[in-house]
Amino acid sequence: MAEKDPVVISGGGPVAMVLSLALYRAGVPFITLETLDEPFMDQRAASYHPPTIEMLEGLGLTDAIIPEGLKSPIYRFHDRMTRDVVAEFDLGDLKDELKFPYVLQYEQYKLVRKTLALFGDKPDFDVRFSHTVTGFTQFDDHVDVTVKRADGTSETIRGAYLVGCDGGRSVVRREAGIDFIGFTYPEKFIKIGTYFDFTQHDKNIAIRNYFSDPGEWCNLFKVNGEPPKPGIWRFVVPMRVDETEEEAKSPDALQARLKRFFPRDDDYDVAYANVYTVSQCVAETFNKGRALLAGDSAHLNNPIGGMGLNGGIHDAINLASKLAPVWKGEANAELLDLYTRQRHRASTEFTQAQTIANKKQLEETDPATRAIRLDELRGIGADKEKARAYMRRAQLIDSVKATAAIT
């Protein structure tokens, strides 16, 4: 019977791990399959919004991760051309409605490692590395998942459902025949990590910063990094459309980019540099038969505002709350359609809309339009009620409330 089969999860990143833990807490057996032979030290997302932290608290993770992260209640928008602070937003102004009135800076790979450290030795917490999902066949009461092991051999795992948390090139999404609708930006982004403390360079630098510039905008934010090294500042900028990854990651190019923003005689101590292709895409549906999608396999967006990781975790929590009763026979499988209705709307009307707007805000080239947008942002930041409304949307607080109301 399908009720006796585990849920199979493809992927071992933060969304897969949160989903695994949520199912574990709900008493639903699962098998999580990750291609790599150990957790990947992925330097992409690192910002957890207030509602996301509250979701992680429900899984018993916050006592372990908050002390290891950086609390960032304040974030600032800067005009790079004038070096002025255009607007400052303080989540502390929402302390009357938020349990965690700050963003937690904590790298996503650390969330994976911490979850495994806390629960990986539990007999029912079944996470298998060096296992790649290559395809599946759906039946009325189960799904057969084809898996390739590191030694090249294959096996078939029978599951009640298969959840694709396997990224933007999702095998689960492809094999399910689900369209991925959207576009890819012509320019790639480069993220440069440096140990230099930018607060020593400019007193207006907060832990999280956005620099508007028609030629080369920038996101700058801090994480703790790996002890005993000092904290790492992450510097994210767009590449030229015709620029190759090799050119962008050359030592001279890395130093030139950093020094254009923050001039200094000495070279920066660079920890790493990664190049990313950036897309804005949403799957046409997040469930099809016994195949489901969550995280980047369901939606991709640019990283400005840190919404990809947060949206993926929201997917995982929402999906687990529906998959558990369906698996237990307490609810009809149509409940999974509600998962798609809720999270698809969250992805399109909130995450996609906000991240596209964030990029346009930072890169606007028309002087008159740019001046209008900066004035509007300046006015929002100066008005307490407008600032509160802005933060509710930007931190996905409105998204959580709006999608929960969908039936």
C-alpha positions in Angstrom: 0.0 0.0 0.0 1.2 3.5 -0.8 0.7 4.5 2.9 3.6 2.2 3.8 6.0 3.5 1.2 8.3 6.4 2.2 8.3 9.8 0.6 11.4 10.0 -1.7 13.2 13.4 -1.9 15.6 14.2 -4.7 18.3 16.6 -3.6 20.2 17.3 -0.4 20.3 21.1 -0.1 18.6 23.3 2.5 15.1 22.9 1.1 15.4 19.1 1.0 16.8 19.0 4.5 14.0 21.2 5.9 11.4 19.0 4.2 13.1 15.9 5.5 13.1 17.3 9.1 9.5 18.4 8.8 8.4 15.0 7.6 10.5 13.4 10.3 8.8 15.5 12.9 5.4 14.5 11.5 6.2 10.8 11.7 6.3 10.3 7.9 9.1 8.0 6.6 11.3 9.5 3.9 14.4 8.7 1.9 16.5 11.7 0.8 18.9 11.2 -2.1 21.8 13.5 -2.9 24.2 13.2 -5.8 27.2 14.5 -3.9 29.1 12.4 -1.5 28.8 15.0 1.3 27.0 18.3 1.9 28.1 20.9 -0.6 29.8 24.1 0.8 27.4 26.2 -1.3 28.2 30.0 -0.9 24.9 31.2 -2.4 22.0 32.1 -0.1 22.6 33.1 3.5 19.7 35.4 4.6 16.7 34.1 6.6 13.7 36.4 6.9 11.7 36.7 10.2 8.9 34.3 9.2 11.4 31.8 7.9 13.2 31.8 11.3 9.9 31.2 13.0 9.3 28.2 10.7 12.8 26.8 11.6 12.0 27.3 15.3 9.0 25.0 14.8 11.5 22.3 13.7 13.7 22.8 16.7 16.6 24.4 14.9 16.8 28.0 16.1 18.6 27.3 19.4 21.4 25.8 17.4 21.6 28.2 14.4 20.9 31.6 15.8 24.1 31.7 18.0 26.2 30.8 15.0 24.7 33.4 12.7 24.6 37.2 12.6 21.4 39.1 13.5 20.7 41.9 11.1 17.7 44.0 12.0 18.9 47.0 9.8 19.5 47.1 6.1 20.3 50.1 4.0 19.9 51.3 0.4 22.8 53.5 -0.9 23.2 55.7 -3.9 26.7 54.7 -5.2 26.9 57.8 -7.3 26.6 60.2 -4.3 27.6 57.8 -1.5 24.5 58.8 0.3 22.2 56.5 2.3 18.9 56.6 0.5 16.9 54.7 3.0 17.3 52.6 6.2 14.9 49.9 7.2 14.9 48.5 10.8 12.9 45.3 11.4 13.0 46.3 15.1 10.1 48.6 14.2 8.1 45.4 13.7 8.9 43.9 17.0 5.3 44.2 18.1 4.3 41.7 15.4 7.4 39.6 14.8 8.9 37.0 17.1 12.3 37.4 15.4 12.6 41.1 14.3 15.7 40.6 12.3 17.2 38.8 9.3 19.6 35.9 10.3 22.7 35.8 8.3 23.6 32.1 8.2 25.0 30.3 5.1 22.7 27.7 3.6 25.3 24.9 3.7 25.5 25.4 7.5 21.8 24.8 7.8 22.3 21.4 6.0 25.2 20.5 8.1 23.6 21.5 11.3 20.4 19.5 10.6 22.5 16.4 9.8 24.5 16.9 13.0 21.4 17.1 15.1 19.3 14.4 13.4 21.5 12.5 11.0 22.2 9.7 13.5 18.5 9.0 14.1 17.5 5.6 12.7 14.5 7.1 10.8 16.3 10.1 9.4 17.3 8.5 6.1 19.6 10.7 4.1 21.7 9.0 1.5 24.6 10.7 -0.3 26.2 9.5 -3.6 22.7 8.6 -4.9 21.3 10.4 -8.0 17.7 10.3 -9.1 17.7 9.6 -12.8 14.0 9.0 -13.5 10.8 7.6 -12.2 7.6 5.9 -13.2 4.2 6.8 -11.6 1.5 4.3 -10.7 -1.9 4.7 -9.1 -0.6 3.9 -5.7 3.1 4.6 -5.8 6.1 5.8 -7.7 9.2 3.8 -8.7 12.3 6.0 -8.6 15.4 5.0 -10.5 18.6 5.8 -8.6 22.2 5.7 -9.7 24.9 5.0 -7.0 28.4 6.3 -7.0 29.8 3.0 -8.2 27.6 3.2 -11.4 25.1 0.6 -10.3 21.4 1.4 -10.2 18.4 0.5 -8.0 14.7 1.2 -8.0 13.2 2.7 -4.8 9.5 2.5 -4.3 8.0 5.6 -2.8 4.6 7.0 -2.0 5.5 10.4 -3.5 8.6 11.9 -5.1 9.6 15.4 -4.3 12.0 17.3 -6.5 14.3 19.5 -4.5 17.0 19.1 -7.1 17.5 22.6 -8.3 16.9 24.7 -11.4 17.8 21.8 -13.8 15.5 19.5 -11.9 15.3 15.9 -13.2 12.0 15.4 -11.4 10.5 18.5 -13.1 11.8 17.4 -16.5 10.7 13.8 -16.2 7.2 14.9 -14.9 6.8 17.0 -18.1 6.2 20.2 -16.1 7.0 23.5 -18.0 9.4 26.0 -16.4 8.1 29.4 -17.5 10.2 32.6 -17.4 13.5 34.1 -18.6 17.2 34.2 -18.0 19.0 37.5 -17.6 21.7 38.2 -20.3 24.3 39.1 -17.7 25.6 36.7 -15.0 26.3 37.7 -11.4 29.6 37.3 -9.6 29.8 36.9 -5.8 33.2 37.8 -4.2 33.9 36.9 -0.6 36.5 39.0 1.2 37.7 39.2 4.8 38.1 42.9 4.7 35.8 44.7 7.2 33.8 47.3 5.2 32.6 48.9 8.4 36.1 50.2 8.8 35.9 51.8 5.4 32.5 53.5 5.8 30.4 54.1 8.9 27.3 53.9 6.9 27.8 50.2 6.0 25.4 47.9 7.8 25.4 44.1 7.8 23.1 44.1 4.7 23.5 46.8 2.0 22.2 47.5 -1.5 24.0 50.0 -3.7 22.1 51.6 -6.6 24.1 52.5 -9.7 23.2 52.7 -13.4 26.6 51.2 -14.4 27.3 48.6 -11.7 25.0 48.0 -8.7 26.1 46.0 -5.8 24.8 43.9 -2.9 27.1 43.8 0.2 26.4 41.7 3.2 28.2 39.9 6.0 28.3 36.3 7.2 30.3 34.7 10.0 32.2 32.4 7.6 34.3 29.5 9.0 36.1 30.0 12.4 38.8 30.8 13.2 38.7 33.1 10.1 37.0 36.5 10.6 33.6 37.2 9.1 33.3 37.3 5.4 31.7 40.1 3.4 29.9 39.0 0.3 30.0 41.4 -2.6 27.6 40.6 -5.5 27.7 42.6 -8.7 26.6 42.0 -12.3 29.1 40.9 -15.0 29.3 42.4 -18.5 27.1 40.5 -20.9 30.2 39.5 -23.0 32.4 38.8 -20.0 33.6 35.2 -19.5 33.8 33.5 -16.1 37.6 33.1 -16.5 37.9 36.9 -17.1 35.7 37.8 -14.2 37.5 35.5 -11.7 41.0 36.6 -12.6 42.8 38.1 -9.6 43.2 41.5 -11.3 39.5 41.6 -12.3 38.4 40.7 -8.7 40.6 43.4 -7.2 39.4 46.0 -9.8 35.7 45.3 -9.1 36.2 45.6 -5.3 38.3 48.8 -5.6 35.9 50.5 -7.9 33.3 50.4 -5.1 35.7 50.8 -2.1 39.0 52.3 -3.2 42.1 51.3 -1.2 45.8 50.9 -2.0 46.2 47.4 -0.6 44.6 44.4 -2.3 41.6 42.7 -0.8 42.0 39.3 0.9 39.6 37.3 -1.3 38.1 34.2 0.2 36.3 32.9 -2.9 34.6 34.0 -6.1 31.6 32.3 -7.8 29.7 33.1 -11.0 26.0 32.4 -11.3 23.5 32.4 -14.2 20.4 34.1 -13.0 16.8 33.4 -14.1 13.3 34.3 -13.2 11.2 31.2 -13.7 8.2 29.4 -12.1 7.0 25.9 -12.8 3.5 25.7 -14.3 2.5 23.5 -11.4 4.2 22.2 -8.3 2.4 18.8 -8.3 1.6 16.4 -11.0 0.4 13.0 -9.9 2.8 11.7 -7.3 5.6 14.1 -8.4 6.0 17.3 -6.5 8.4 20.3 -6.6 9.9 22.6 -4.0 12.6 25.2 -3.9 14.7 26.0 -7.0 13.1 23.1 -8.9 9.8 25.0 -8.6 11.0 28.6 -8.9 14.1 30.6 -9.6 14.7 34.3 -9.1 17.6 36.7 -8.8 19.2 36.8 -5.4 18.6 40.5 -4.6 16.6 40.5 -1.3 17.4 36.9 -0.4 14.1 35.4 -1.4 15.0 32.2 -3.1 16.2 30.3 0.0 13.3 31.7 2.0 10.7 30.8 -0.6 12.1 27.3 -0.8 11.9 26.8 3.0 8.3 28.1 2.9 7.6 25.5 0.2 9.0 22.7 2.3 7.0 23.7 5.4 3.8 24.1 3.5 4.3 20.9 1.6 5.0 18.8 4.7 1.9 20.1 6.4 -0.2 18.7 3.5 1.9 15.7 2.5 1.8 14.3 6.1 -2.0 14.0 6.4 -2.3 12.7 2.8 0.3 10.0 3.5 -1.4 9.0 6.7 -4.7 8.8 5.0 -6.2 11.6 7.0 -6.7 13.8 3.9 -7.5 13.4 0.2 -4.6 13.8 -2.3 -6.4 16.9 -3.6 -4.8 18.7 -0.7 -1.6 18.7 -2.7 -3.4 20.8 -5.3 -3.8 23.4 -2.6 0.0 23.3 -2.1 0.4 24.4 -5.7 -2.3 27.1 -5.5 -0.7 28.6 -2.4 3.0 28.4 -3.2 2.6 29.2 -6.9 0.9 32.4 -6.0 3.6 33.2 -3.4 6.2 32.6 -6.1 4.6 34.7 -8.8 2.9 37.6 -6.9 5.5 38.1 -4.2 8.9 36.5 -4.8 9.1 37.1 -8.6 7.5 40.5 -8.5 9.7 41.7 -5.6 13.0 40.4 -6.9 12.4 41.8 -10.4 11.5 45.2 -8.8 14.6 45.0 -6.6 16.9 44.6 -9.6 15.2 47.4 -11.5 15.6 49.7 -8.5 19.3 49.1 -8.3 20.2 49.2 -12.1 17.9 52.0 -13.4 19.8 53.8 -16.2 17.4 56.6 -17.1 18.4 59.6 -14.9 14.9 61.0 -14.5 13.4 57.6 -13.7 16.2 56.8 -11.4 15.8 60.0 -9.5 12.0 59.4 -9.1 12.6 55.8 -7.8 15.2 56.9 -5.3 13.0 59.7 -4.1 10.1 57.2 -3.7 12.4 54.9 -1.7 13.6 57.8 0.4 10.1 58.8 1.1 9.1 55.2 2.1 12.1 55.0 4.5 11.2 58.3 6.1 7.6 57.4 6.8 7.2 54.9 9.6 4.0 53.3 8.4 5.2 53.1 4.8 8.4 51.6 6.0 6.6 49.0 8.0 4.5 48.1 5.0 7.6 47.9 2.8 9.3 45.5 5.2 6.3 43.3 5.5 6.4 42.7 1.8 10.1 42.6 1.3 10.6 40.1 4.2 7.8 37.8 2.8 5.6 38.5 5.9 2.7 39.5 3.6 3.4 36.5 1.4 2.9 34.1 4.3 -0.3 35.6 5.4 -1.8 36.0 1.9 -1.0 32.4 0.8 -2.3 30.9 4.0 -5.7 32.5 3.2 -5.9 30.7 -0.1 -8.3 27.7 -0.1 
